[in-house]
Amino acid sequence: MLVTLDCFEDVSLINRKVVFLLLKKEAKVNGTALAKEIADDLMKKAAWNEAHNEVSFATLDFLAKSEQLGIRPANEGLYDGLSGLAFFFYELFVQTKEEKYIDFYKVLIQSAINISKNQQKFVSAYQGRLSPFFPILSELKNTGKSEFISYIDDTVQEITAEKFFEVDSNDWINGEASILTLLVETYKMTHSEKLRKILNKQGNLFIEKWRKQDVNDLKIGFAHGVSGIVRGLTSLYELMPSQTLRTLIENLLVYEFDHLSSQEDYRLCWGLPGLISARLTVIKILPNERI
């Protein structure tokens, strides 16, 4: 896999202290080779249990309820933990077909599952009980099977609409929006009727809540703002389309677009790249000139 970087000039972003030094000459980067270097280095740094069937890593992070940096074991997360690493190793196996990467993927995802089983709250698609879903769904999508599908099946059996009310946030990274998208994708892969009923019930509650939401309280962006919420609502629209939901999605996007004049951030989480990414997904499902 080769990525070509054409001639760029140095770019300085106004009102930010970040300067991106970009290549002035065309260069070819072998992305797969670099990914393999990273993976091999990670495998060397892995911390194994005595039975050699679980793995973790020493992780530098802000410690809970503290502004101090410290070392902690890797968590279960897709965002910053074992599930995310599992997805990386699985995709690397798909690219290279090297058995060592699928073997390490299996250890990583099982380790993530073992931690996740102790997490009762559905924090988001990225943390907590649901975080191993995405790598397992990627397996299912590629091969039609996974030896870890029982974790999804067992977790789905425990899902209730009431569990959604335990979620502390509505946004993409920390809350309901990403859960909706993940569970819709899970339904599309597993065809669980129980999951469909839960999504129908919770989906209607979610729509009603957002219809009553004061839009002036909303933030701009994908990770913690309107674009991420709309991404979750759009997934719901795939499952249960309605004019009410369509109008809600369009109105939220129009509100966000009207407030872009003050949005000078170029990060994926808060700025324009995330807004564009959300809209590219939305227009595939809801083609509309307003969007």
N, C-alpha and C positions, 0 to 999 in steps of 0.2 A: 504494500500500500504506500504510494508515494504522494506527497503533498508538495505542490510547487508554490513557492513564495516569490512573487514577481517583485519588480523594483518598487519599493516604497520610500517615502521621505519620512524623516523623523516627525512624529506627531506630538504636539503638546496640547493637552486638553485644558481649555479655559476654566479658571476657577478651581482647578484641581492641582495637587502637587505631584501628580504622576506623569512621567514622560515615558512613552513607549519608544524604545529604540528598536526600529525595524530594519530588516536587511535592505541594503541599497542594491545588492546584486542578486540576480536570480540564483536560488539555491534549491536543491532537492533534498528532502528529508525523508528517510525511510522510517515511517511511523511505526510499522510492525517491529522493526529491529529495535527501536528505542523502547517500545512497550515491553519487549522481551527482556531487555536490560533491566528495566524497572522491576518486572515480575521476578526475575532471577535474584535480584538484590533483596526483594521483600521475602522471598522464600528462605534466604540465608538468615534473615533477621527475625524470623518467626520464633515465638516461644511456645514449645509443645508441652502438653501434660505428660505425666509419667507413662500413661498407657499409649501415648503417641497417636491418639485419635481425636484430639482437640487442639486448637491453635489460637494464639492471641498475639498481640503486639503491644509494645510500650508506646503510648500515644501522648504527645505533648498537647495540652489543651488547657483552657480555663477551667479550673475546678468548680464543681457545683457550688452555687451561692457564694462565689468568691470571684474577685477580679485578679486573682493570682494565677500565674501559669504553674502547671505541675504535670507530673507523669501519672497516667492512669492506664489500666488495661483497655484494649479496644472494646467498644460496646457492640451491640447487635446491629447498629444503624446502617441504612442504605446511604445516608448522607455522609457519615464520617466514621463508619465502623465496618464490621465483618461482612455484612450483606453487600455493601458497596464494593469491597475487595473481591467478594465472590463473583459479582457480576463482571468485574474487570477480567478475572482469570477465565471465566466462562467464555467471554467474547474473544479473548486471546486464543483460547483453544479452537474456537470456530474459525479464526483466521489461520492458525498454524497447523492444526490437527496434531499437535504434540501432546502426548498422553500425560506428561508431567503437569500440564496446566489444568486438565480436567480432573486429575487426581487431587490437586491442591484445591481446586474449586469445591470438590465434594467435602473435603475437610472443613473448609471455610464456611460453607453454607450449613453444615451440620453444627458447627460451633455457634453460628449465629442463631440457629433454631434453638439450641440448648439454652441460650441466654433469653431468647424471646419468649420461651414458654413460661418464664417467670414474670413476664411483663403483662399485666392484666389490662392496662389502659391502651386504647387505640389512639395513640398520640397523633400520628400522621402516617403517610405512606413511607416516611423516611426514618421514623424512630418507633420503638415499641413493638407491640405484638405483630404488626403487619409488615415490618421491614424486610423479612426474607422473601416475601411474595414475589417481588419483581424478578429476581434472578431465576426463581423456579418457573415463573411464567415464560421467561425467555427460553428456557429449556423446552417447555411445552410447545412454544411457537415454532422452534427449530426442528424438533424431533417428534413431537406428538406424545412424548412421555417424559417422566422424571421420577426417579426413585424417592423424591422428597414431596410428591404431590399429597401424601397423607397429611403433611403439616397444614397445607391449605385447606384440605377437606375437614380436618379436625377443628381448625380455627373458625371456619365458616359456620360450623355447627354451634359454636359458642356466641356468634354474633347476634345481637339483638338491637332493635332500634334504640333502646334505652342507653346502650353503650355509646352511641353517638353523642349523647348529652354529657358524657364524661370528658369529651374533647374540649380543651381549653380555648381553642382558637378556630377561626373560620378560614384562615389563609392557606396557601399552598404548602409551604414548608412545615408549618407547625400545626396544621389542623384539618378541618373537614374537607376542604376543596380537593386535596390530593387523595384523601381516603375515598371520596366519591369516584374519582377517575380510576384508582387502583381496583376498586371493587367492581366497577363496570367492566374493566378489562378482565378481571377474574371471572365474572359471569360469562363473558364472551368465550372464554377458554374452557370453562367447566360446565356451563349450562345448569348451574345449581338453581333449582326453583326456590329454595329457601332464600338464597341470596337475592334473587329477583324481587321477592316479596318485601324483604327488608329495604332494598333500594327504592322500591315504589313508595313505601311508607315514609322512609326518611327523606326521600327526594321531595315529596310534597311538603313536608315540614320545612325543609331547607328553602324551597322556593318561596313559601309564605313568609319565612323569616326575612329573606332578602327583599321581598316586595315592600316590607315595612321598614327596611334599613334606611337611616338617614345618610344619603350619599355623601354629604359634606364631611362625614366622619371617616371616609374611606381614603386609603393611601393609593399612590400610583405605583405600578410595578407588578412583576410576576410573583416573586417569592412571598411578599407580605401585603400585596395590594390587589387591585381590581382584576388585573389580567389573570392572576392565578385563580381567583374565585370564579371568573368567567370560564376558565379552562375546566374546572370541576363541573360547572353548570352545563357546559357543552357536552361533556361525557354523559351527563344525566339525560340531556336532550336526545342523544343517540338511543337510549333505552326507552324513554317515555316522552316522545315529542308532543309539544302542545304550543298553541299560540301564546299562552301566558308566559311560558318559559322562554320562548323565542324573543318576545318583546322585552323581557327582563334582561336577557343577554345583550340585546342591541342597545338598550338604554344605558347599561353599565359601561359598555365600550364607548358610547358617545360621550358619556360623562368623563371618562378617562382621557379621551382624545381632546376634549375641550380644556383639560388642565395640563396639557403637555408643554405649554409655553414656559413653565417654570421648571421643567424636567430636563436638566442638563447632565444627568448621570448616564454613563455608558457601561455600567455593570449589568450583567444578565439579571441579577436579582431585583434591582431597583429601577433600572433605566430602560432605554429604548430597545436594546436587544431582546429583553424579555417581552416587551410589549409586541414587538414584531413577531416573535416566536409564537406567542399566544394567538395572534390574529391569523397566522398562516395555518394553524390547526383549526381554528374556528371556521374559516371560510371554506374549508373542505366539507364541513358538515352543514354550515349555514351560509351559503353564498349570498352576499348581500352588498350592495353598493355603499350602504351606511358603514359597514365594517371595513 
